[in-house]
Amino acid sequence: MSPRLLPRASYDVLVAKLAEDRELLAPRVRDGAIVWGVVDDASQLPVGVGDTQTAGRYRLRERGDERAFGYAVGPSSLKATLFPPHETLYRAERRADGKVGFVKVAPSPTPRAVLGARACELSALAVQDRVFLHGAAKEPRYATRRESLELVVAVQCGAPAETCFCADTQTGPRVTEGADVVATEVDAGLLLEARSPRGATLLDALPLRPASDDERAAAEAELEDAERATSGRLNVDTLHERLYGALDHPRWDDVAARCLSCGNCTSVCPTCFCSQAEEEAPIADALEGRSDRTRRWESCFTKEHGAMAGHDPRPTTKDRYRQWLTHKLGGWVAQLGASGCVGCGRCTTWCPAGIDFVTEAKTFEEMPRSPLPSAPAPRDDAPEETWVPRVASIRAVREETSDVVTLVIRDDGARPRPGQFLQLSLPAFGEAPISVSGVTDDGEVELTIRGVGALTRALGTLRCGDELGVRGPYGRPWPLDALEGHTSVFVAGGLGLAPLRQALRTVIANPSRFGEVRLFVGARTPDARLYVDELERWNALPHVQVLQTVDHADTGWRGHVGVVPRWLRGRVPPGARALVCGPEIMMRFTSDALRAEGIGDDAQWLTLERHMKCAVGFCGRCQLGPHLICRDGPVFRRDELPLFGREGF
Amino acid sequence: MQISDELAQLPAFAGLDSAARDALAETVTARTLACDEVLFAEGDPPGDLYVIRRGHVQLTRRFDGRGDVVVATLADGELLGWTGLLRRTRVAGARALEETTLWCFRASSLLEVCERDPRVGYRIMSLAFEEVADRLHATRLQLLDVYGSR
């Protein structure tokens, strides 16, 4: 169907129709920039205003004409509408009697229309949809707002900035997805084309006239100019693989010397989805055990993004810039099946140091390719994940060592499989991922916890009958099937015995299925050993050998003293398959030692710890190269992790 | 003879040819430690070199105010008392954790073999060096205190 023209004088009719019973988001001038704002009158559009953008610079300019959509893109994107920079997930309360409650906070649906969305903007929404709707889970707040976005009138871009490269990323300037109406602005007005029944209904209500051949030709010529202007700058075809082949390139040092690690790029990026979840409360409420669990945008350029108690996997600006660029253009493809870059150029424009994204990325176009894992297919049936815990109660508490307890909880969730984890929470303290250390015959779940932070110390003070919040189970479990027909070697370091224990129980209890078991256990001192009685019972079984060692002991200890990797030497049966869990550095040396014993990377599995906030791939915090640890792990076969043990990831 | 053959079974001596092993076998005697028997004490004068045939030996160091601290446990096939090769005072004490059988290499004879046949001497010193390097690596890992409350 050929486009029809809405004369400039009738823009107010379009705005009125879109704003009828809805909130209309459209471009407005505010604080010297064109941003998304609520519009109810066509005079509020940026008529005659253009923009000039270069690396580190954004200025509005007089166009000298009457165009209302004669600019490229401003700093704000529609992301903030569907995924607000700050919002409350739930309210939590813990009473003096130890009982807890959690009340979901959900947005009330606000019907919205959008006028003026660019192709890049709509591509970015499609990318966000992959994160929040079609991944491991579906985010109900995002879904509500997405459904409330009733009508989208896109305006194809005829005024790209110098920073734009949407033709290269194949996300513009022509609109191919996500719009009910596609418009192109010419001097006389907007050429409009419906792309959905809702769009057609809208057009029927507007005073349109047929577009002339000249008008159609003018629109086409502007689009072709825009295509030329935004193409030929960056070849993204195989860039995702080339970035991971160039992790030691000197360019990372070069850019790190210029980068301020300020996070502006991630704030203006229309696809960046990382978030922080935390407890917020006035002090008086917190003291009473009440808090709000909130979520806010987080940037991979902050220390908080990856840091866990005592360990920051990406401490330098180089690590963080490399994480951002490799994720945006590479890891995204492996995690979500689409690049995270839509070529809008915002990150370049709004970089206070003037770092040009295209120039940096272009450095890697010719690097060797390093294949990435392929992304899971987008799901339309992902289960809803509200982030709201359910209430579980403590049935027993066992003190394992001076700073480690095992909580036995009664929980209505699914039965966790060996190696999976739960998210445990307490109002006013927060939430943390804790590996399941056992499931009893009557379905109670054991969780072994060391007090290292405020939450884990508070969990350590819980008593029988107290309640706590639980989400999960999450994560990929230990591959017990892979152990069948092989001698099973388990290597546990410190608290790492906890995530292995349920797998050990299963394997040990089924010798006809699994065969012999050799368990190496390392601990700091004899007093720090976990589950001592259980270890003794296992060692007494004919098909099980438990080999314990400690790093430090006095002469009263008659067991072994020495580190696990050396303890393994000469004691690993040939053809064995190994499951390893412990501190990352211990696993690194253990993995090397297993290799030296002939256990290849395809016969070793280990479980990783990263900063898991959401556990379902929404928050982006637990990344290791192309992997989201919560979703793809935490258990990995060793050969899936080429970056394991490398500094800065 | 059996001693030479048995030495060949030890990973530490597997790389030696039979002539070298025969030369070594001349310096060796078997020894058995009772449970808790002290083989040598920290600060003892230079002594012999041992390889554990079967059993466990605890290496300890005195730590003023804390008594003895175990620095390592050695088991089957491991080299014990490397200071003997350097004619040095014992840097740690050694005590059997159970009945333990050892090969005892007379230090003076062993050093004589090394002097007489530098090829064998090189091999023996390499073995000792590898062992010391491994222990250094392990000690560094211990120092990292990887299981400490983080």
Interface residues (C-beta under 8 A of the other chain):
Chain A: A309 G310 H311 D403 R450 V452 G493 G494 L495 G522 A523 R524 A528 T549 D551 H552 A553 D554 T555 W557 R558 G559 H560 V561 G562 V563 P565 R566 G570 G582 P583 I585 M586 F589
Chain B: P11 H56 Q58 T60 R66 G67 D68 V69 V70 V71 A72 T73 A75 G77 R95 L97 D134 H137 A138 L141 Q142 L144 D145 V146 Y147 G148 S149 R150
